[in-house]
Amino acid sequence: MSYLSRKPVETLARFGYGARGVVYGLVGGLALLAAIGSGGQTGGSRSALQTLLSQPFGKVWLVLIAVGLFGFCAWRILEALTDADHRGSDMKGWAVRGAHLVSGIIYAGLAIFALNLALGRSSGGGGENQGAQDWTAWLMSQPFGRWLVGLVGLVIVGVGLAFIVKAWRGRVADRLSLPADKRDWICTIGRMGFAARGVVFLMIGGFLGLAAWHASSSQVRGLGGALEALQQQPYGWVLLALTALGLFAFGLFGLIQARYRHIDAPDLDDAKAAVARAGR
C-alpha cells in the first residue's frame, strides 16, 4: 500500500507546503535579479507563474504546482475545520484557524490560475494589483465599505506584525521535527522568510488603509506592487534585494516544511465529517 493511500491528507499537505515554497522561491528569486539589475521582475505570485510557463517543461511544472496548491488549500481548510494543528478554541485559536481558512481559499485561486495557465485558458488578466483593486472597489461599494476595507487592512497589518514578532523571537520551527544538527541554519532561514513576509504584509495592509482613507481602490497593491514600491524608495535596490532574499528564504523554508513539519492529519472519514458539519 502506498504512502499516499495510507496517509492521503498528510501527503497532500506536504506536497502543498512544497508547492507554496516553489512559488515564493520564484517570486523572491525574480525580485532579487531585478534588484541587482540582472533581469527578473518585481511581480507577485501570478507573474512568477507566468514566467515559469516559458521555461522548459513549464506547463508540466505549472500542473504540478497547481496540484500542490490544491493540496495546500485542502490542508488549510481541513486544519481550520478539524483543529488538526491543535490551535484550540479560544480567541487566538479561532483567529489562527480563520486565517488558515482564508489562506486556503486564496491558494485555491492561485491553483486555478496556475492550472488555467498550463492549459492555455488564461493570459493572466490585469495581474495581482488589478485583482486586488477590483475586489477592493467591490467591497468599498457595499454598506460601510470604506470601514470594511480599513478593517481588512488592519487585519493584514496585524498578521504582518505577528510574522515579524515570530521572526524576532525565532519561534519558526515549533512545528518542525528537525535533526539537531540542522536546527540552527533552518531556523535562520525561517526567520529571514517570516521577516520578509511580515514587511510585505505590512505594506499591503498599509495600501489598503490608504485606499480606505482616500476612498480610492487604485491605492491598493498586491505582493508585486509592494515589491515595486520598495524598489522606488531611496536605496530601493538594497531594500528590494533584502526583501527578495527573505522571500526566497521563505520558499526554501516551505520545502523544509514539506519534509519536516509535524502534521497530525485527520483520516478521510473524520475529514469528510468535518466538511459535512461545516456545510450544515
Beta strands, then each sheet from edge to edge (+ up, - down):
end
